Amino acid sequence: QVQLVESGGGLVQPGESLRLSCAASRSIFSIFPMGWYRQAPGKQRDLVATITPRGSTNYADSAKGRFTISRDNAKNTVYLQMNSLTAEDTAVYYCNAARMGVTYWGQGTQVTVSS
């Protein structure tokens, strides 16, 4: 059974940082591109960043320069380092694995940026 388990969300103040983690099943991690999406209340789920098995990355404009996606192949884990957080980054963040029409989602982790 494929699992994506996120962790690392929480409440931070504007300007602070958070690192999200997503532990994936070994069966998919080495072959599936991985990504982070987020969904704010009343809004659609949007792409934040993706990373291929070989480490190529892609970022939404809102994430460029502030967020970094990375992966640790030994731990089957993908990370999202988020810096300079603002209230607009408040959302549920979801880990995603997608390849050839097959998509898996994690349960989501809440990130709240508030003073």
Long-range contacts (C-beta under 8 A, 24 or more apart in sequence): 1-25, 2-27, 2-28, 2-97, 2-104, 4-95, 4-96, 4-97, 4-104, 4-105, 4-106, 4-107, 5-95, 5-106, 5-107, 6-93, 6-94, 6-95, 6-106, 6-107, 6-108, 6-109, 7-109, 8-109, 9-93, 9-109, 9-110, 9-111, 10-110, 10-111, 10-112, 11-112, 11-113, 11-114, 12-85, 12-111, 12-112, 12-113, 13-113, 13-114, 13-115, 14-85, 14-86, 14-87, 14-113, 14-114, 14-115, 15-84, 15-85, 15-86, 16-85, 16-113, 17-81, 17-82, 17-83, 17-84, 17-85, 18-82, 18-85, 18-111, 19-79, 19-80, 19-81, 19-82, 20-79, 20-80, 20-82, 20-93, 20-95, 20-109, 20-111, 21-77, 21-78, 21-79, 22-77, 22-78, 22-79, 22-80, 22-95, 22-106, 23-75, 23-76, 23-77, 24-76, 24-77, 24-78, 24-95, 24-97, 25-76, 26-76, 28-97, 28-99, 28-104, 29-53, 29-71, 29-73, 29-76, 29-97, 30-73, 31-99, 32-97, 32-98, 32-99, 32-104, 33-97, 33-98, 33-99, 34-69, 34-71, 34-78, 34-95, 34-96, 34-97, 35-69, 35-95, 35-96, 35-97, 35-98, 36-69, 36-78, 36-80, 36-93, 36-94, 36-95, 36-96, 37-93, 37-94, 37-96, 38-89, 38-91, 38-92, 38-93, 38-94, 38-111, 39-91, 39-92, 39-94, 39-108, 40-90, 40-91, 40-92, 43-91, 45-94, 48-80, 48-93, 49-80, 51-78, 62-88, 82-111, 85-111, 85-113, 86-113, 87-113, 87-114, 88-113, 89-113, 90-114
